[in-house]
Amino acid sequence: MTTQEAKTPEHEAIYQKIRDMILFGEVAPGEPLTIQGLCGRLGAGMTPVREAIRRLTAEGALTALGNRRLCVPRMTLNHLEQIGFARRAIEPELARRAAERADDTLILDLRAIDARLDLAIARGDVQGYLEQNFRFHFRLYEHAGADVLLALASGLWTRVGPSLRIVCGRFGTSNLPDQHDAALDALESGEEHKVSAAMEEDIGQGLEQIRLSLDEVESETA
């Protein structure tokens, strides 16, 4: 395979860039977006941007506003409850399957990611926290060998990412949920059920932070 063939196709690269903008909160919920604006922001052509928008709209990460504008949908308590139900069903199972297949390389990679995450928390680096937190979870989940569950988990994270950014903005990084050490210790000791339980606890704490943030917003607007 040549270097050119090994490169990510342009349409996929643009999709990943826009997805990451949404996932890591670079685009605020409700902020209007246009195809031309995204083309200029990314230095990309209309065709790959249109294709990325089509995919992200189908996944629920973007919604149409009219007048050729789009936005990241605002989170509601109803949607949060549904996302929470799905994440608790899917992600602990991915973690359990990954733990069954764990090796030294996986554990070393996860510890390196977690060290970068801890540094981001200490520095109050919201962007760094969001990126490393995502990389930790999906480095683990990708090891599960469960492509269908992985795709479902990825779509759920894209929906919840902008709300995590809002949580970080309201509460800072010092008190963010982090059960990664417990998951890593369980991986090393070969206790699959404890890896799964740590991820479930991590998910639950993060969802609770989002719920509290939504409650504050509702109180401020009441």
Secondary structure as UniProt FT lines:
FT   HELIX           3..6
FT   HELIX           10..23
FT   TURN            24..25
FT   STRAND          33..34
FT   HELIX           35..42
FT   HELIX           46..58
FT   TURN            59..60
FT   STRAND          63..66
FT   TURN            67..68
FT   STRAND          69..72
FT   HELIX           77..100
FT   HELIX           104..123
FT   HELIX           126..141
FT   HELIX           142..144
FT   HELIX           147..171
FT   TURN            174..175
FT   HELIX           180..189
FT   HELIX           192..221
//
